[in-house]
Amino acid sequence: MLPARAAFTGIAPPLLMAIGDDAPVAARIAEAAGGQTATIESRHFPDGEIYLRLEHSLPAPDVAVVATLSPPNARAMELLLLASAAREWGAERVGLIAPYLPYMRQDAELREGESVTARSFAALVSGSFDWLLTVDPHLHRIHELSELYVIPARSLHAAPVVGRWIRNNVQMPVIVGPDAESSQWAAATARAANAPFTVLEKTRLGDADVAISAAHLEAIGRRTPVLVDDVISTGRTQAAAVRILREHGHATVVCVAVHAVFAAGAHEALVDAGARVIATTNTLPHPTNRIDLVPLLARAITSDAMVAAR
């Protein structure tokens, strides 16, 4: 049984805490929201276990942990330990700000005996936190976070910010979804960018090989194609789309994504395919980060929806 949740009695932003590379972004969110950060000393023992120490007493009972959660396995253990430590230090409510939410891929049992790890991870998070704030989780067969999480969970949409970046940085853009799964991201981004959009057709040839059809390229015309997706992981789908666009005479192809996962070799694959510009948001730190979502996150933690969740 999950612990009872304490009622929220104020509207101030929560005290933010983070460890390692997440500390600077937590500080930026806190500054933008008019809040504070807690100073946490963290290091690893020789056997890999983590050491945590709060340098000063908590000035408020409402706390939020900021965590990028990539790579997911090692970061998840740090996350759960930090949530537990926050309660030991006196926090009555502990929220999670995870701009990138992992473990959304395996959301159904497709073969007998498979573990639905999306549900397992959601159970771990729900047992340790009182609320969750994230950005554009990869929802496929799961349509709402409430299907997984029993705590209040809010998903922010990056499309307005991404669309504004495209509008300000790309001349005569046309938004292109590299496959059917990306159509929702392409449509939302196109509205925000005030640009037309089209969606290409993908055929999966194997676990690590895809082909993109030349269908619908007539909709692009002489505009600059901007490939838009929620995540760049292996980069193979976007690389295949870049190549087909280049083959059909588009000298400049822009690749844009919300989450810069970038598995080994993914960035190089896009560059080799001919992508002139690669832009991602800073939900995950990467050299391609050009689109800042800190203001979006800062506004959200003091919004009516998040105050109600807390």
Order of alpha helices (4+ residues) and beta strands (2+ residues): beta-alpha-beta-beta-beta-alpha-beta-alpha-beta-beta-alpha-beta-alpha-beta-beta-beta-beta-alpha-beta-alpha-beta-beta-alpha-alpha
